[in-house]
Amino acid sequence: MSEQEKRDQAAEKESVSSDKKAKAPKEKKKDKKPNRVLRWLKDLRGELKKVTWPSAKDTVKNVGIVIVCVIIVGVFIWAFDFLAREVVHALLNLFS
């Protein structure tokens, strides 16, 4: 083989390897995003299968408890507000 043929073959190998290097990062970037998204969706599906969902009866019971607690706290706030208002009104009448 002549020197010129060896140089030509070496140049071809370099151009082929540089083409592969140039294309490889682009392909990896394209492949990473869908794989990450698909993996995340699979993990999400697996976690949702582990969740214990409440029955309709449990949900109604819990909503009732929340409503009762809100009413009780509302009554306490109303009573404190009424008492504070009366005390301030009595003090203003006392010192005026």
N, C-alpha and C positions, 0 to 999 in steps of 0.2 A: 504494500500500500504506500502511496506517495505521501509526502508531507502535506500536500494540499488536501487530499482526501481525509487525512486524520483531522486537520483543522476544521474541515466542513462538517465532519461527524461530531466533533466536539461542540461546534457552534450550534448544531441541530439539537444536541442533548441539552445544552444550556437554554435554548429558546423553549424547548418542551418543558423543562423543569421550571423555568420562570413563568410559563403560561399556567402550569399547575399551581404554582405558589400564588399567582395573582387570582386564580379562580377559587382556590380553596377557602380563603377567608370569607368571600362573598357567599359561598354555599353554606358555610358553617353559620353565618349570621342568619341566613334565611331559615336554616333548620332549627336553630336554637329557640326562636320565639314560639313556633307551633308546638314543639316538644314541651316547652315549659308550660304553656297554656294547657295543653292536653294533660300533662302530669298534674297540674293544679286542679283541673276539673275532675280527674279521677280521684284525687285526694279528697276533694270536696264531697263527691258522691259517697265515698267510703265513710267520711265523718257523719254525713247526714243519715246514713244507715244505722249508725250507732246511737243516734238521738232517740230518747224515749218520749214520744209525743203524748200529751195529756188527752184523755178522753173528753167527750163533750160534757159529761157529768162533772168531771174535775174542773173543767174550765168555767162552767156556770157557778160552781161552788166557790172558786177562787175570785171570780168577779164579784160575787155577793159579799165575800169577806172584805174586799177592797172598798166597796161602796159603804159598808157599815163603818169601816175604819175612818174613811173620809168624813162621814157624818159626825162621828164622835169627836174627831179633831176639830171640825168646824164648830161644834157646840162649845168645846173648851175655849177656842179662840174668841167666839162671840161673848162668852161669859167673862173672860178676862178683859175684853174691850169694854163691855158694859160696866164692869167694876171700876176700871181705870178712868172711864169717862165720868162716872159719878163722883169718884174721889177728886178729880181735877175740878169738877163743877162745884163741889162742896168747898174746896180750898179757895176757889175764886170768890165764892159768896162770902166766905169767912173774912177774907182780907180786903174786900171791896167796900 
